[in-house]
Amino acid sequence: MPVYTLPELPYDYSALAPVISPEIIELHHDKHHAAYVKGANDTLEQLAEARDKESWGSINGLEKSLAFHLSGHILHSVYWQNMTGEGGGEPLAKDGVGELADAITEYFGSFAGFKAQLSKAAATTQGSGWGVLAYEPLSGRLIVEQVYDHQGNVGQGAVPILVFDAWEHAFYLQYRNQKVDFIEAMWQVVNWQDVARRYAAAKSRTDVLLLAP
């Protein structure tokens, strides 16, 4: 049975400084993300054991555990690729991300409007969570979502293409309790080429995600 593995970082620990310190990157990737990978694999083993024994008393807890750890693994895997030390600014056609830039304008009115909505969504998550730009395949449009913990308040089938981690472990060592400052700084390291690639891939998968009427 295939197991989940911790992806390697596409840069070294210091690549996103000063926006995100090397210490945070190391702890966040090597400890927190690794824990979600282990949790997902451990839960799969426990589910297999439950099937073998036909013992379903813990099924609710196991399914919630799998969703929590697997969502954490997926979102963090997107998160690392969404950032680069040479990123930031606004997606522009001249940078090869014109389709994404046009979609942001179409669905949010302007880049400024989109930036404000995603920033507010990430900064106002209650407790732990994420702000997410996602492709919603039923309407074929971009939407912004708040993800509580790793699971709640998301559209079924929506594909995350840009994620802002608003859990305290993502920023507290450097920004203390100033989550708003961290979210604002995050825009300096957005890898728009990666976001555009994910947008194009999500659009091409619409026929897989949804059956034709």
N, C-alpha and C positions, 0 to 999 in steps of 0.2 A: 504494500500500500504506500503510495507517495506521501511524503511528509513535508511540512513547511520548513523553509530554511530562512535564516536571516540574510537579507541581501547585503552585499558590500556597499559601502558609501561610494558615490561617484566622485568624491573629492576627499582631501585630508581634513582632519579635525579643525584646522585653522582657516579653511577656505572661505567661510562665511563671516569671519570677523571683519569689522567690529559689531556687525548686526547680531550675530549669535557667537558666543565665545566658544573656544575649543573645548573647554571643560563641559559645557552644556551638550555640545554635539556628541562627545564621547559617552557621557552618561546616558543621554537620551537614546542613542543608537545601541550601544553595547549592553546596556542594562535594561532600560524600559522596553525598547522594541524587542529585544531578545526574550524578555519575559512573556510578551504576547505570543511569540512564535512557540515557545515551550508550552504555554497554556493551551494553545490550539492543538498541538500534537498530543499533549497529555489527555485532553478531553476526547479526542478521536479514539484513543486507546480505551478510555473508560466507556465510551459508547459501544465499541466493539465487544468489550467484556459484557456489557448489559445485554447485547443481542445474543451472545453465546449462552448466557445464563437465563435468557428470557426474564430478566429482572428489570422492571421498568419503574420502580419506585422513585428513582432520582432523575427521571427523564426531563422534567421541567428545568431543574438546575443545570443539567448537562447541556441542554440545548441553549440556555441562556449563556452558559460559560463559553460554548463554542462560538456563538454569535459575538460575544464581547471580545474574545481574544482574536478571532479571525478578522473582525472589523478593524481592530487595532493594528493587526499586521498589515492589512491591505492599505489602510489610510496612511500609515507610516511609510510604506513602500512607495506610495505616490509622493508623499511629503518630501522625502530626500531628493527625488528626481525633479521636483518642482522648483528647487532652489539652485542657484549658482552664484559664485562670487562676482561674475561678470553680468549679473542680471539687473532687473529693476526697470524703471521707466515705464513707458506705455507701449503696448504692442502696436507696431507700425508695419504697413505693407512692405516698406523697403527692407525690413528685416526678415522677410519671408513668412510673416504670420498675418498676412492681410485678411485671410478668410476668418480667422479668429477675431481680429480687430473689427471687421464688419459685423460679425455676429454679436459681439458685445454691444456695439452701437445700436443694432436692430432691436435687441431684446431688453436693453437697459436704458436706452435713450442717449447715452454718452458713456465714455470711459469713466468720467468723474462720478456719474451716477452709480455705475457698477462698483467702483472702488469704495464709495461711501457705503453702499449696501452690504458688501462682503465684509468690510471693516466692522460695521456695526453688528452684523450677525456673529462674527467671531468674538468681538469684545464683550457682547452681552450674553453669551452663553452662561447659563446658571450652573455654577460649579464647574465640572470638567466637560470639555466638548471641543467642537471644531466649527469653523466656518468653511463652507464648501461651495465652489462653483461646479455645477454638474450639468451634464447633457441629459435631458429628459426625452426619451425616445418616442413616447406617445404623441407629443406635440412637435417633436423635432426642434426644441428650443433649449436655450441655456436658462438655468434657474440657480438661485442662491439658496442654500439650505443651512440650517443649524443642526449639527449632529450632537445630541446629548450623550455623554459618555462616549461610546463608540457606535451606538445602534439607533437611538430614537430620533423621531421627527424627520425622517427622510422619505422621499418618494420612491416607491418600489420600482426597481429597474433603472433608476437614474445613475449615471456613470460619473464618478468624481473625476474632474480633470485639473482642479486647482484646490489645494487644501491648506488651511491655516490652522495649525495646532494651537488650541487655547487652553490645554491642560497646564497646570502650574509647573510641571516638570520641564516644560518646553522653554520656560523663561525665568523662573523665580530666582535662580542663582544670580542672574544678571540684572533683571528688571524689578526684582522684589514683587510688590503687589501692583505694579503699574502695567497691567495687561494691555491697556490702550496704547501705551508707548511701544510695547513689543509688536503689536499688530501693525502699527504705523511703520515701524522699522522694517517689518517683513517685506513691504513692497519694494525695498531696495535690492532684494535678492531673488525676486521671482524670475524663473527661467521660462520666458514666454515661448521659446522654441519647443520646450517640453509640453507646455500647456496646449500649444497649437497642434502638436503631434497627437496628443490624447484626444483633442476635439475631433480631429479628422478620423481617428480610429473609432471613436464612439459612434460617429455618424455612419461609418461603413458597416457597423455591426447592428444597425437597426433591425434588419431582417432576421437576425438571429435572436435578438431580445424580444421581439414581438411577432406573433404570427399574423400574416396578412388577413384582413377581414374576408 
